[in-house]
Amino acid sequence: MKVSEYTIEFLGNLIAGDLDGAPYRSGPQLVKFFNQFGARDVYPSGGGFPTRRIYAQDKLRELNGHDGLKRALLEALDPRAYVKAELAVDAVVAKVNEHLKYDGYEVVKDGLAFKLRELGAASVKLTAPAVVSHELTQLAIDENIRKCEEKLAAGDYTGAITNARSLVESVLVGIEKDLDPAATEYDGNLQALYKRVQKQLHLEPDRKDVSDSLRQILSGLVSVVGGLAGIRNKMGDAHALSYRPSRHHAKLAVYTAVTLADFLFETKNYQQSRAARTRAADRGRN
């Protein structure tokens, strides 16, 4: 999370308690507050501590551009501190959002507490009818679509990447179950699962009746699936991180997964409709 200097100054006043409606924090309390987010300060017993709001602003500048800034902001808006001080947190959140909107963020209610979301996060949805007959798999598809959007908006990029892969997994499992009810249970090998579904949907790159350009695209889809499996292992939250993803990494994973899922469902729906028309024509001739 990165914000402007205007917002840093405002948030410094908020955390120090110099903002009307915010809980007051003394110098020792401010040191304790920021030590939660990586600082190692000690409050001087003999004086010399800077102005409280200046100290808070300087510590926020150190956190700016890092996850610690988001954590500090949400800690400063913990409703329990406002209940203890007999203050209204919602009024302060409204003031915070008046500043954050210029930086592309918004604080929103999340149960009894708050979370941060990015205002520029686009919606994540499939355009093709994403329907499978297996109820639990359908729930998994719907849940992963929702979580991809929520985690992108909340800045949880590792989580968004994990859900992008899970979305592809649930889509492939659902399509395979629809096309082959006797299919073996998914064993976690995403690439092997894709190749089975690819064959069921007649999307094999080595088909003789497709053009060279389309063959390249179909071959590329195999690489896409392998990439989603790999990036989830490197950057997702299911394993220890090898790399810390940025927003553009997460968007690439999520929208790649959505595009692939859309293509697979459109292919499945098209082929099922064509098969139904062929059966109806055969019955008409008979």
BAFI-3210 file (N, C-alpha, C; in Angstrom, 3 decimals, decimal comma, padded with zeros to 6 digits):
// residues 286
n [1|2|3|4|5|6|7|8|9|10|11|12|13|14|15|16|17|18|19|20|21|22|23|24|25|26|27|28|29|30|31|32|33|34|35|36|37|38|39|40|41|42|43|44|45|46|47|48|49|50|51|52|53|54|55|56|57|58|59|60|61|62|63|64|65|66|67|68|69|70|71|72|73|74|75|76|77|78|79|80|81|82|83|84|85|86|87|88|89|90|91|92|93|94|95|96|97|98|99|100|101|102|103|104|105|106|107|108|109|110|111|112|113|114|115|116|117|118|119|120|121|122|123|124|125|126|127|128|129|130|131|132|133|134|135|136|137|138|139|140|141|142|143|144|145|146|147|148|149|150|151|152|153|154|155|156|157|158|159|160|161|162|163|164|165|166|167|168|169|170|171|172|173|174|175|176|177|178|179|180|181|182|183|184|185|186|187|188|189|190|191|192|193|194|195|196|197|198|199|200|201|202|203|204|205|206|207|208|209|210|211|212|213|214|215|216|217|218|219|220|221|222|223|224|225|226|227|228|229|230|231|232|233|234|235|236|237|238|239|240|241|242|243|244|245|246|247|248|249|250|251|252|253|254|255|256|257|258|259|260|261|262|263|264|265|266|267|268|269|270|271|272|273|274|275|276|277|278|279|280|281|282|283|284|285|286]
n.u [000,851|000,610|000,616|-000,164|001,752|000,034|-001,911|-000,357|000,296|-002,261|-003,012|-001,077|-001,911|-004,315|-003,502|-001,952|-003,914|-004,665|-006,588|-009,920|-012,213|-010,742|-009,020|-006,811|-003,251|-000,495|003,037|004,609|002,644|002,433|004,963|004,820|002,691|003,731|005,860|004,706|004,752|007,281|009,099|011,721|011,803|012,507|010,993|012,193|013,409|014,383|013,336|013,141|011,635|010,034|007,455|004,251|002,513|004,304|006,182|004,519|003,871|006,419|007,015|005,028|005,828|008,051|006,797|005,332|004,345|004,635|003,339|002,993|001,939|-000,779|-001,566|-001,052|-002,870|-005,361|-005,178|-005,249|-007,872|-009,278|-012,242|-012,562|-010,859|-012,137|-014,586|-013,723|-012,811|-015,140|-015,958|-016,966|-016,324|-017,109|-017,503|-014,902|-013,788|-015,124|-013,921|-011,306|-011,632|-012,245|-009,764|-008,266|-009,416|-008,240|-005,892|-006,634|-007,838|-010,036|-011,623|-013,563|-016,408|-015,995|-017,426|-017,219|-015,093|-012,768|-011,671|-009,288|-009,726|-008,970|-009,863|-009,682|-009,849|-010,929|-014,008|-014,395|-015,451|-017,139|-018,031|-019,262|-021,883|-021,253|-021,699|-021,931|-022,764|-022,141|-022,674|-020,998|-018,662|-019,593|-020,146|-017,528|-016,411|-017,928|-017,215|-014,428|-014,267|-015,459|-013,640|-011,264|-011,821|-012,328|-009,861|-008,036|-008,997|-008,546|-005,840|-004,542|-002,455|-001,057|-003,007|-004,968|-003,709|-003,528|-006,267|-006,843|-005,594|-007,051|-009,558|-009,280|-008,752|-011,214|-012,995|-012,040|-012,329|-015,122|-016,031|-014,881|-016,229|-018,805|-018,568|-017,508|-018,687|-017,553|-014,973|-011,753|-010,927|-009,698|-006,250|-004,566|-002,755|-002,561|-001,908|-002,113|-004,833|-005,867|-005,063|-006,626|-009,216|-008,901|-008,713|-011,276|-012,769|-011,973|-009,703|-007,086|-003,785|-002,545|-004,369|-005,457|-007,198|-007,094|-005,926|-002,520|-002,041|-004,121|-003,426|-001,082|-002,083|-003,674|-001,673|-000,370|-002,162|-001,703|000,743|-000,066|-001,661|000,297|001,870|000,142|-000,020|002,638|003,155|001,478|002,684|005,075|004,327|001,851|-000,344|-000,350|001,988|005,373|006,654|008,479|008,809|007,609|004,531|003,411|000,782|000,303|001,225|-000,639|-003,021|-002,484|-002,436|-005,071|-006,807|-005,933|-006,683|-009,469|-010,034|-009,235|-011,032|-013,470|-013,178|-013,084|-015,619|-017,271|-016,554|-017,351|-020,132|-020,864|-020,217|-021,901|-024,399|-024,313|-024,190|-026,690|-028,360|-027,695|-028,619|-031,337|-031,879|-031,358|-033,388|-035,540|-035,204|-035,670]
n.v [-001,194|002,156|005,609|009,134|012,072|013,900|012,200|010,735|012,694|013,249|010,717|010,455|012,359|011,161|008,691|009,601|010,784|013,370|014,073|015,056|013,123|010,778|008,255|009,261|008,998|008,601|009,491|007,123|005,210|005,515|004,656|001,966|001,223|001,496|-000,249|-002,680|-003,056|-003,439|-001,483|-000,564|001,050|002,904|004,518|007,620|008,156|010,453|012,637|014,454|013,311|013,488|015,745|014,322|013,818|014,317|012,312|010,070|010,524|010,347|007,645|006,450|007,201|005,577|003,143|003,414|002,214|-000,397|-003,481|-003,061|-000,507|-000,678|-002,477|-000,952|001,150|-000,203|-001,196|001,189|001,790|000,011|-001,040|-001,536|000,129|002,530|002,096|001,826|004,417|005,741|006,743|007,416|005,227|004,983|007,552|008,524|006,752|007,558|010,058|009,208|007,818|009,905|010,946|008,720|008,000|009,439|008,162|005,769|003,871|002,331|002,111|-000,441|-001,992|-005,035|-007,502|-007,217|-005,566|-003,744|-003,618|-003,107|-002,007|-001,912|000,699|000,644|-001,977|-004,346|-006,050|-009,586|-012,044|-014,662|-014,781|-016,709|-019,177|-020,622|-023,428|-026,475|-029,913|-031,140|-030,482|-029,625|-028,961|-026,892|-025,002|-024,556|-023,351|-020,951|-019,823|-019,471|-017,608|-015,415|-015,052|-014,457|-011,891|-010,476|-010,719|-009,520|-006,898|-006,390|-006,375|-008,729|-010,433|-012,853|-014,616|-014,231|-015,327|-018,017|-018,653|-018,268|-020,444|-022,453|-021,930|-022,688|-025,401|-026,282|-025,721|-027,417|-029,928|-029,966|-029,875|-032,228|-034,170|-033,796|-034,566|-037,093|-039,172|-041,349|-040,728|-040,768|-039,745|-036,456|-035,992|-033,941|-033,287|-030,874|-030,324|-032,836|-033,278|-031,188|-032,017|-034,284|-033,179|-031,473|-033,302|-034,426|-032,261|-031,953|-030,395|-030,852|-029,997|-031,328|-031,972|-032,611|-031,042|-028,344|-024,960|-023,732|-021,467|-021,578|-023,982|-023,281|-021,601|-023,397|-025,090|-023,275|-022,990|-025,227|-024,558|-022,329|-023,458|-024,972|-022,854|-021,540|-023,483|-023,506|-020,807|-020,545|-022,250|-020,880|-018,246|-018,252|-018,603|-021,125|-022,419|-022,010|-018,834|-018,183|-015,962|-012,652|-011,656|-008,966|-006,567|-006,635|-009,156|-010,793|-009,993|-010,865|-013,667|-014,134|-013,102|-014,538|-017,100|-016,727|-016,130|-018,536|-020,319|-019,281|-019,816|-022,627|-023,300|-022,120|-023,644|-026,211|-025,755|-025,081|-027,438|-029,282|-028,202|-028,423|-031,214|-031,857|-030,699|-032,271|-034,789|-034,229|-033,714|-036,203|-037,714|-036,503|-037,290|-039,950]
n.w [000,000|-000,912|-000,339|-000,730|000,300|001,472|002,542|004,328|006,233|007,213|008,264|010,215|012,084|012,769|013,991|016,106|017,540|017,295|015,560|015,327|017,077|017,120|019,047|021,657|021,713|023,725|023,891|024,714|024,107|021,344|020,504|021,264|019,600|016,932|017,067|016,680|014,005|013,025|013,879|016,213|018,436|021,459|024,082|025,143|028,391|029,480|028,172|025,027|023,067|019,904|018,604|018,915|016,662|014,594|014,995|014,499|011,808|010,609|011,103|009,598|007,056|006,774|006,572|004,285|001,135|001,752|003,199|005,874|006,247|005,597|007,588|009,870|009,528|009,660|012,231|013,624|013,268|014,754|016,108|018,842|020,278|019,961|021,169|023,800|024,273|024,023|021,518|018,095|015,651|012,963|011,978|011,868|010,036|007,739|007,320|006,862|004,455|002,742|002,238|001,382|-001,049|-003,056|-003,359|-004,305|-002,655|-000,205|002,923|004,220|005,783|007,532|008,806|012,239|012,199|010,075|006,622|003,979|000,658|-002,847|-004,957|-007,690|-008,470|-010,732|-011,630|-011,276|-013,293|-015,108|-018,525|-020,038|-019,547|-016,569|-015,580|-013,891|-013,298|-010,900|-007,606|-005,408|-006,745|-008,341|-006,348|-005,533|-007,817|-007,967|-005,498|-005,740|-007,822|-006,559|-004,440|-005,799|-006,801|-004,399|-003,061|-004,791|-004,627|-001,947|-001,823|-001,308|-002,751|-002,961|-002,061|-004,037|-006,267|-005,504|-005,443|-008,121|-009,406|-008,098|-009,105|-011,819|-011,402|-010,225|-012,300|-014,349|-013,105|-012,782|-015,470|-016,458|-014,905|-015,852|-018,535|-018,400|-016,343|-015,089|-014,540|-012,936|-009,551|-008,969|-008,635|-007,935|-009,894|-011,978|-014,659|-015,913|-015,542|-017,103|-019,666|-020,014|-020,052|-022,196|-024,287|-024,163|-024,957|-027,504|-028,100|-028,723|-029,600|-031,700|-033,614|-036,947|-038,340|-037,792|-038,064|-038,405|-036,805|-034,897|-033,754|-032,484|-030,512|-029,031|-028,125|-026,549|-024,446|-022,895|-021,822|-020,387|-018,349|-017,055|-016,204|-014,378|-012,408|-011,588|-010,778|-008,637|-006,821|-006,447|-005,788|-004,553|-001,629|-000,620|-000,154|001,146|000,344|-002,615|-004,144|-003,717|-004,762|-006,886|-007,584|-010,366|-011,042|-009,733|-011,008|-013,594|-013,207|-012,254|-014,303|-016,462|-015,648|-015,578|-018,276|-019,502|-018,239|-019,182|-021,953|-021,948|-020,918|-022,848|-025,049|-024,198|-023,844|-026,455|-027,884|-026,647|-027,309|-030,098|-030,360|-029,324|-031,262|-033,439|-032,624|-032,467|-035,163|-036,260|-035,109|-036,349|-038,991|-038,751]
ca.u [000,000|001,366|-000,278|000,479|002,208|-001,159|-002,548|000,552|000,120|-003,580|-003,003|-000,272|-002,802|-005,281|-002,908|-001,547|-005,105|-004,885|-007,761|-011,156|-012,947|-009,837|-008,460|-005,515|-002,133|000,660|004,306|004,881|001,650|002,778|006,118|004,297|001,852|004,522|006,733|003,966|004,918|008,686|009,976|012,403|012,045|012,353|010,607|013,272|012,960|014,863|012,822|013,691|010,733|009,484|006,007|003,603|002,041|005,484|006,712|003,608|004,014|007,713|006,930|004,187|006,650|008,879|005,928|004,657|004,783|004,770|002,127|002,867|001,095|-002,165|-001,793|-001,098|-004,129|-006,470|-005,034|-005,699|-009,335|-009,857|-013,409|-012,478|-010,232|-013,142|-015,555|-013,080|-012,736|-016,498|-015,938|-017,658|-015,326|-017,631|-017,284|-013,478|-013,590|-015,603|-012,867|-010,178|-011,962|-012,175|-008,362|-007,778|-009,971|-007,299|-004,810|-007,188|-008,192|-011,237|-011,831|-014,941|-016,783|-015,760|-017,919|-017,148|-013,906|-012,680|-010,622|-008,937|-009,895|-008,523|-011,002|-009,493|-009,921|-012,044|-014,785|-013,935|-016,611|-017,118|-019,099|-019,979|-022,593|-020,298|-022,577|-021,609|-023,809|-021,700|-023,022|-019,855|-017,744|-020,207|-019,899|-016,105|-016,220|-018,503|-016,444|-013,115|-014,475|-015,686|-012,418|-010,307|-012,173|-012,153|-008,449|-007,414|-009,429|-007,971|-004,386|-004,010|-002,064|-000,740|-004,280|-005,631|-003,042|-003,967|-007,641|-006,848|-005,337|-008,176|-010,656|-009,027|-008,942|-012,632|-013,617|-011,642|-012,964|-016,547|-016,236|-014,574|-017,317|-019,965|-018,314|-017,137|-019,064|-016,725|-013,591|-011,111|-010,862|-008,570|-005,143|-003,716|-001,915|-003,387|-001,599|-002,698|-006,278|-006,165|-004,899|-007,801|-010,349|-008,557|-009,076|-012,738|-013,327|-011,388|-008,835|-005,700|-003,038|-002,062|-005,446|-005,100|-008,197|-007,005|-004,866|-001,277|-002,163|-004,954|-002,633|-000,164|-002,856|-004,037|-000,449|-000,096|-003,021|-001,011|001,752|-000,779|-002,032|001,530|002,286|-000,711|000,402|003,941|003,122|000,814|003,677|006,103|003,817|000,578|-000,247|-000,458|003,331|006,305|006,844|009,791|008,763|006,418|003,896|002,839|-000,589|000,221|001,361|-001,914|-004,002|-002,168|-002,883|-006,533|-007,499|-005,597|-007,559|-010,842|-010,106|-009,180|-012,295|-014,481|-012,983|-013,450|-017,066|-017,891|-016,319|-018,234|-021,523|-021,031|-020,204|-023,111|-025,520|-024,204|-024,559|-028,146|-028,982|-027,481|-029,545|-032,700|-031,984|-031,419|-034,746|-036,447|-035,073|-036,235]
ca.v [000,000|003,399|006,761|010,432|012,778|014,462|011,152|010,422|013,711|013,041|009,500|010,717|013,024|010,160|007,708|010,307|011,186|014,806|014,227|015,086|011,862|009,632|008,034|009,890|008,117|009,284|009,111|005,694|004,411|005,558|003,768|000,596|001,021|001,281|-001,419|-003,843|-003,131|-003,563|-000,502|-001,052|002,271|002,933|005,873|008,166|008,509|011,782|013,655|014,446|012,668|014,520|015,956|013,022|013,661|014,255|010,943|009,157|010,733|009,798|006,174|006,083|007,330|004,377|002,022|003,693|001,320|-001,754|-004,016|-002,533|000,693|-001,140|-003,063|000,135|001,866|-001,002|-001,236|002,490|001,835|-001,094|-000,479|-001,687|001,335|003,595|001,765|002,134|005,876|006,249|007,529|006,778|004,876|005,165|008,937|008,652|006,006|008,423|011,046|008,488|007,510|011,142|011,090|007,526|007,861|010,035|007,186|004,557|002,885|002,592|001,263|-000,931|-002,843|-006,468|-008,051|-006,233|-004,734|-003,119|-004,073|-002,139|-002,491|-001,009|001,200|000,351|-003,407|-004,662|-007,221|-010,870|-012,871|-015,381|-014,363|-017,911|-019,858|-021,488|-024,335|-027,904|-030,671|-031,548|-029,336|-029,139|-028,323|-025,613|-024,096|-024,203|-022,390|-019,667|-019,285|-019,022|-016,364|-014,362|-014,796|-013,774|-010,473|-009,906|-010,658|-008,466|-005,612|-006,227|-006,378|-010,043|-010,929|-014,283|-015,328|-014,163|-016,292|-019,350|-018,864|-018,366|-021,849|-023,251|-021,736|-023,557|-026,779|-026,594|-025,714|-028,645|-031,061|-029,948|-030,246|-033,647|-034,957|-033,705|-035,278|-038,476|-039,440|-042,418|-040,261|-040,973|-038,548|-035,567|-036,320|-032,782|-033,012|-029,978|-030,448|-034,091|-033,049|-030,366|-032,791|-035,158|-032,341|-031,015|-034,375|-034,553|-031,107|-031,957|-029,229|-031,297|-029,203|-032,135|-032,286|-032,298|-030,183|-026,974|-024,185|-023,637|-020,414|-022,099|-025,026|-022,598|-021,123|-024,559|-025,516|-022,283|-023,220|-026,208|-023,785|-021,477|-024,277|-025,244|-021,623|-021,303|-024,426|-023,090|-019,517|-020,760|-022,819|-019,879|-016,973|-018,397|-018,719|-022,523|-022,888|-020,937|-017,981|-017,986|-014,581|-011,951|-011,111|-007,623|-006,533|-007,037|-010,614|-011,395|-009,740|-011,763|-015,020|-014,182|-012,896|-015,695|-018,191|-016,414|-016,280|-019,964|-020,911|-018,842|-020,553|-024,036|-023,407|-021,834|-024,828|-027,272|-025,420|-025,155|-028,827|-029,940|-027,708|-029,022|-032,623|-031,911|-030,418|-033,451|-035,841|-033,829|-033,900|-037,663|-038,173|-036,000|-038,108|-041,279]
ca.w [000,000|-000,975|-000,364|-000,927|001,494|002,109|003,332|005,430|007,272|007,813|009,071|011,408|013,049|013,220|014,901|017,323|018,280|017,117|014,697|016,103|017,062|017,186|020,383|021,931|022,056|024,301|023,284|024,925|023,373|019,925|020,317|021,332|018,416|015,716|017,227|016,158|012,554|012,671|014,527|017,414|019,186|022,915|024,495|025,984|029,747|029,850|027,263|023,687|022,113|019,012|018,645|018,703|015,279|013,731|015,157|013,797|010,366|010,193|011,105|008,459|005,842|006,700|006,192|003,018|000,061|002,287|003,811|007,227|006,276|005,660|008,911|010,849|009,341|010,182|013,695|014,126|013,159|015,524|016,805|020,294|020,841|019,930|022,219|025,083|024,408|023,822|020,295|016,968|014,647|011,607|011,576|011,532|008,793|006,648|007,080|006,265|003,058|001,963|001,830|000,689|-002,397|-004,002|-003,506|-004,900|-001,627|000,584|004,094|004,217|006,920|007,383|010,070|013,319|011,992|008,761|005,728|002,946|-000,705|-003,898|-005,729|-009,106|-008,745|-011,630|-011,247|-011,809|-013,595|-016,372|-019,426|-020,476|-018,460|-015,869|-014,842|-013,919|-012,615|-009,570|-006,765|-004,636|-007,682|-008,700|-005,231|-005,552|-008,907|-007,562|-004,378|-006,200|-008,566|-005,556|-003,671|-006,671|-006,824|-003,067|-002,677|-005,594|-004,080|-000,616|-001,905|-000,933|-004,066|-002,867|-001,979|-005,342|-007,139|-005,082|-005,894|-009,585|-009,732|-007,606|-010,052|-012,972|-010,934|-010,047|-013,639|-015,057|-012,431|-013,096|-016,873|-016,627|-014,314|-016,743|-019,788|-018,105|-014,954|-014,534|-014,428|-011,638|-008,733|-009,230|-007,732|-007,710|-011,061|-012,772|-016,083|-016,395|-015,583|-018,272|-020,900|-020,161|-020,468|-023,546|-025,216|-024,168|-025,673|-028,853|-028,188|-028,821|-030,593|-032,829|-034,545|-038,330|-038,976|-037,296|-038,702|-037,633|-035,785|-033,824|-033,102|-031,573|-029,356|-028,220|-027,449|-025,520|-023,288|-022,047|-021,085|-019,430|-017,196|-016,331|-015,543|-013,212|-011,375|-011,091|-010,093|-007,349|-005,925|-006,172|-005,287|-003,861|-000,176|-000,213|000,155|001,493|-000,833|-003,219|-004,597|-003,232|-005,968|-006,925|-008,084|-011,771|-011,090|-009,329|-012,065|-014,700|-012,856|-012,132|-015,575|-017,295|-015,206|-015,993|-019,732|-019,794|-017,809|-020,151|-023,201|-021,745|-020,781|-024,142|-025,885|-023,697|-024,142|-027,906|-028,331|-026,164|-028,124|-031,424|-030,240|-029,143|-032,557|-034,299|-032,177|-032,877|-036,626|-036,523|-034,751|-037,365|-040,194|-038,477]
c.u [000,883|000,401|000,539|000,933|001,028|-001,810|-001,678|000,359|-001,215|-003,574|-002,134|-001,093|-003,812|-004,668|-002,438|-002,747|-005,353|-006,055|-009,011|-011,902|-012,077|-009,283|-007,067|-004,479|-000,976|001,928|004,638|003,893|001,945|003,976|005,661|003,475|002,718|005,508|006,038|004,272|006,381|009,616|010,595|012,744|011,848|012,018|011,662|012,754|013,357|014,369|013,457|012,822|010,113|007,986|005,304|003,170|003,214|006,108|005,856|003,760|005,332|007,677|006,069|004,960|007,554|008,071|005,315|005,244|004,937|003,457|001,904|001,994|-000,372|-002,480|-001,901|-002,417|-005,295|-006,394|-005,526|-007,211|-009,994|-011,029|-013,326|-011,830|-011,230|-014,229|-014,991|-013,053|-014,091|-016,553|-016,589|-016,652|-015,819|-017,403|-015,834|-013,177|-014,034|-014,562|-011,661|-010,438|-011,953|-010,757|-007,902|-008,269|-009,045|-006,095|-005,302|-007,557|-009,474|-011,273|-013,300|-015,159|-016,531|-016,149|-017,926|-015,979|-013,946|-011,590|-010,395|-009,148|-009,390|-009,719|-010,893|-009,584|-011,155|-012,785|-014,243|-015,165|-016,412|-018,275|-019,905|-020,756|-021,689|-021,060|-022,095|-022,647|-023,429|-021,805|-021,819|-018,842|-018,287|-019,990|-018,451|-015,806|-016,706|-017,677|-015,085|-013,207|-014,632|-014,398|-011,338|-010,561|-011,903|-010,683|-007,666|-007,742|-008,774|-006,444|-003,751|-003,621|-001,675|-002,020|-005,015|-005,032|-003,453|-005,378|-007,763|-006,586|-006,513|-009,385|-010,480|-009,224|-010,421|-013,370|-013,302|-012,292|-014,442|-016,834|-015,960|-015,687|-018,557|-019,778|-017,980|-017,450|-018,214|-015,276|-013,043|-011,055|-009,589|-007,488|-004,197|-002,798|-002,728|-003,146|-002,172|-004,214|-006,638|-006,068|-006,069|-009,003|-010,120|-008,965|-010,592|-013,399|-012,777|-010,525|-007,361|-004,978|-002,620|-003,179|-005,072|-006,034|-008,186|-005,828|-003,642|-001,385|-003,012|-004,210|-001,648|-000,881|-003,211|-002,829|-000,109|-000,941|-002,414|000,035|001,106|-001,132|-000,795|002,031|001,465|-000,344|001,709|003,912|002,431|001,797|004,731|005,563|002,498|000,775|-000,381|000,897|004,169|006,651|008,290|009,920|007,512|005,759|003,437|001,447|-000,662|000,437|000,018|-002,977|-003,753|-002,686|-004,403|-007,207|-007,119|-006,502|-008,991|-011,007|-010,094|-010,502|-013,423|-014,391|-013,430|-014,961|-017,768|-017,723|-017,248|-019,682|-021,808|-021,124|-021,441|-024,327|-025,500|-024,602|-026,069|-028,865|-028,842|-028,431|-030,979|-032,901|-032,105|-032,808|-035,752|-036,395|-035,683|-037,740]
c.v [001,239|004,564|008,042|011,027|013,437|013,430|010,758|011,417|013,539|011,834|009,652|011,399|012,042|009,253|008,373|010,691|012,677|015,094|014,151|013,757|010,629|009,473|008,657|008,817|008,963|008,857|007,635|004,792|004,387|004,652|002,315|000,270|000,675|000,121|-002,705|-004,085|-003,031|-002,542|-001,109|000,134|002,060|004,367|006,426|008,623|009,924|012,891|013,538|013,735|013,737|014,729|014,675|012,840|013,579|012,865|009,961|009,297|010,155|008,270|005,694|006,206|006,109|003,176|002,199|002,848|-000,120|-002,183|-003,460|-001,301|000,301|-001,683|-001,981|000,904|001,094|-001,147|000,074|002,625|000,655|-000,559|-000,574|-000,484|002,478|003,348|002,149|003,633|006,552|007,210|006,731|006,505|005,155|006,583|009,162|007,922|006,843|009,487|010,406|008,242|008,750|011,399|009,916|007,424|008,459|009,116|005,862|003,486|003,309|001,615|000,864|-001,852|-004,306|-007,153|-006,973|-005,274|-004,119|-003,798|-002,998|-002,755|-001,437|-000,586|000,827|-001,116|-003,711|-005,896|-008,459|-011,730|-013,562|-014,897|-015,555|-018,496|-020,896|-022,447|-025,768|-028,629|-031,062|-030,358|-028,765|-028,439|-026,972|-024,583|-023,628|-023,184|-021,009|-019,011|-018,754|-017,755|-015,202|-014,022|-014,128|-012,277|-009,816|-009,728|-009,670|-007,094|-005,328|-006,183|-007,673|-010,772|-012,406|-015,106|-015,339|-015,174|-017,713|-019,632|-018,917|-019,808|-022,722|-023,117|-022,657|-025,019|-027,136|-026,610|-027,015|-029,872|-031,128|-030,366|-031,726|-034,529|-034,935|-034,565|-036,750|-038,784|-040,518|-041,997|-040,488|-039,654|-037,756|-035,793|-035,152|-032,434|-032,188|-030,149|-031,734|-033,967|-032,236|-031,181|-033,756|-034,352|-031,813|-032,050|-034,522|-033,429|-030,980|-030,721|-029,624|-030,486|-030,001|-032,550|-031,828|-031,280|-028,756|-026,266|-024,115|-022,598|-020,883|-023,187|-024,406|-022,116|-022,288|-025,113|-024,561|-022,468|-024,248|-025,493|-022,881|-022,251|-024,620|-024,023|-021,314|-022,242|-023,960|-021,802|-019,641|-021,338|-021,798|-018,670|-017,087|-018,566|-020,156|-023,103|-021,698|-020,153|-017,987|-016,553|-013,943|-011,259|-009,679|-007,712|-007,036|-008,538|-011,281|-011,193|-010,660|-013,164|-015,116|-014,072|-013,958|-016,865|-017,965|-016,601|-017,751|-020,638|-020,545|-019,660|-022,002|-024,199|-023,110|-023,016|-025,962|-026,984|-025,518|-026,607|-029,587|-029,486|-028,326|-030,488|-032,778|-031,646|-031,611|-034,563|-035,510|-034,013|-035,382|-038,191|-037,719|-036,834|-039,495|-041,188]
c.w [000,000|-001,144|-000,502|000,400|002,218|003,036|004,519|006,573|007,982|008,741|010,313|012,490|013,627|014,280|016,195|018,185|018,212|016,179|015,561|015,955|017,158|018,596|020,532|022,249|022,563|023,566|023,481|024,168|021,874|019,623|020,321|020,087|017,209|015,841|016,796|014,687|012,129|013,282|015,787|018,322|020,682|023,310|025,451|027,352|030,127|028,951|025,886|022,665|021,223|019,251|018,225|017,251|014,307|013,794|014,366|012,285|009,852|010,137|009,939|007,148|005,672|006,224|004,806|001,892|000,493|002,945|005,212|007,316|006,369|007,048|009,981|010,746|009,945|011,694|014,299|014,086|013,868|016,353|018,320|020,961|020,914|020,970|023,582|025,329|024,235|022,629|019,166|015,853|013,228|011,102|011,163|010,229|007,597|006,306|006,412|004,783|002,165|001,468|000,985|-000,744|-003,448|-004,256|-004,080|-003,909|-000,915|001,749|004,116|005,409|006,582|008,681|011,132|013,145|010,597|007,939|004,676|001,576|-001,688|-004,745|-007,194|-009,448|-009,584|-011,141|-011,940|-012,045|-014,932|-017,230|-019,923|-019,298|-017,797|-014,970|-015,017|-013,067|-011,190|-008,618|-006,019|-005,540|-008,132|-007,601|-005,207|-006,642|-008,488|-006,457|-004,842|-007,036|-007,583|-004,815|-004,509|-006,662|-005,481|-002,722|-003,527|-004,998|-002,731|-000,642|-001,440|-002,223|-004,040|-002,810|-003,297|-006,310|-006,792|-005,575|-007,408|-010,010|-009,298|-008,515|-011,254|-012,579|-010,865|-011,379|-014,371|-014,434|-012,798|-014,522|-017,090|-016,067|-015,207|-017,996|-019,582|-016,645|-014,294|-014,344|-013,024|-010,873|-009,028|-008,187|-007,488|-008,865|-012,050|-014,265|-016,679|-016,510|-016,825|-019,555|-021,115|-020,659|-021,880|-024,589|-025,308|-024,969|-027,092|-029,097|-028,294|-029,907|-031,826|-033,788|-035,955|-038,971|-038,431|-037,969|-037,805|-036,529|-034,616|-033,062|-032,111|-030,317|-028,451|-027,485|-026,309|-024,276|-022,343|-021,197|-020,042|-018,177|-016,372|-015,590|-014,309|-012,070|-010,753|-010,303|-008,749|-006,350|-005,522|-005,424|-004,532|-002,370|000,312|000,178|000,611|000,229|-001,302|-003,706|-004,009|-004,412|-005,781|-007,540|-009,524|-011,944|-010,789|-010,399|-013,262|-014,415|-012,860|-013,497|-016,604|-016,949|-015,678|-017,499|-020,131|-019,418|-018,768|-021,443|-023,053|-021,643|-022,110|-025,090|-025,484|-024,076|-025,639|-028,370|-027,857|-026,959|-029,516|-031,403|-030,091|-030,464|-033,503|-033,922|-032,606|-034,366|-036,994|-036,204|-035,803|-038,650|-040,012|-038,274]
res [m|k|v|s|e|y|t|i|e|f|l|g|n|l|i|a|g|d|l|d|g|a|p|y|r|s|g|p|q|l|v|k|f|f|n|q|f|g|a|r|d|v|y|p|s|g|g|g|f|p|t|r|r|i|y|a|q|d|k|l|r|e|l|n|g|h|d|g|l|k|r|a|l|l|e|a|l|d|p|r|a|y|v|k|a|e|l|a|v|d|a|v|v|a|k|v|n|e|h|l|k|y|d|g|y|e|v|v|k|d|g|l|a|f|k|l|r|e|l|g|a|a|s|v|k|l|t|a|p|a|v|v|s|h|e|l|t|q|l|a|i|d|e|n|i|r|k|c|e|e|k|l|a|a|g|d|y|t|g|a|i|t|n|a|r|s|l|v|e|s|v|l|v|g|i|e|k|d|l|d|p|a|a|t|e|y|d|g|n|l|q|a|l|y|k|r|v|q|k|q|l|h|l|e|p|d|r|k|d|v|s|d|s|l|r|q|i|l|s|g|l|v|s|v|v|g|g|l|a|g|i|r|n|k|m|g|d|a|h|a|l|s|y|r|p|s|r|h|h|a|k|l|a|v|y|t|a|v|t|l|a|d|f|l|f|e|t|k|n|y|q|q|s|r|a|a|r|t|r|a|a|d|r|g|r|n]
***
